[in-house]
Amino acid sequence: MPRYDSSLQSQNPISQAQNSVESAHKAVTQAQSHPTEQTVEQAHNSIEHAETALAQAADGEYQEPLQRARESLEQDKQALQQAEQDQQR
């Protein structure tokens, strides 16, 4: 008999994408408050991961939450660019 994960959220690509976007947001916030090479790099990695998760969930039927997540991620990308500029000053 197959063993099923009791957490439906862990099996849902939309939830995974939303969680990845939230993690990216936290990483960007960290880079904004402490703009070091390491925190900026971590934020870039988190954004890449979130973009991959969003792409994997794109074929799903619930596009509205994914669109909101994409918009949130885009705002975080812009915020990270600003943090990088601040770091260079």
N, C-alpha and C positions, 0 to 999 in steps of 0.2 A: 504494500500500500504506500503510495507516495506521501511524503511528509510536506505539509503546507505551512508556510510561514503564517503565524497568527496575525501579523501586522499587514493589513491591506495597504497601508500607506507605503510600505517598502516595495510593494509590487506595482504601484501606480506611477507611471512615467510623469504625469502632470505634477503629482506631489513631489516627486524627486526633483523635477525641474524647479518648482517653487522653493524647495529647500535649498537647492544650489544657489538660486538667486539671493535668498536670504543670507546664506553664508558669504556670498560675494559682497553683499551690502555691509556685513559686519567687517569684512577684511578691508573694504574701502574706507569705512569709518575709522578703522584703526590707522590706516595709512594717512588719513587726513589729520588725525590728532597727533600722530607720531610719524611724520614723513621721513622715514629712513629708506635706504636702498632695500633692506629686507622686507619691510612692511609693504612697500610699493610692489615688489616682486610677488609677494604672497597675494596681494590684491589682484594683480594681473593673472596669476594662476587660477584664482577663484573665479574670476570673470570668464576665463577660457573654459573652465569646467562647467559653469552655468550655461554658457553658450552651447556647449555640446549637449547638455541635458535638455535644453530647450529644443534643439534640433531633433533630438531623439523623440521628443514628445509631440513634435509638430504634426504627425499623422493622426493624432487622436481626434476625438470628436468635440472636445471642450476647448475651443479656441479662445474664448473670451478670457479665461484666467491666464492662459499662456501669453496673450497679448499684453495684459497688465504686467506680467512678469518681465516680458521683453522691454516694456517701457521703463520699468523700475531699473532694470539692468542698464539700459541706455543712460539713465540719469546717473547711475553709479560710475559708468565709464567716463562721463564728463567730469564728475567730481574727482575721479582719480587723476585725470589729466591736469586738473587744477592743483591737486596735491603734489604732483610731479613738478609742476612749474614753481610751486612754493618751495619745494625741496632744493631746486636749483638756484634759488636766490640767496 
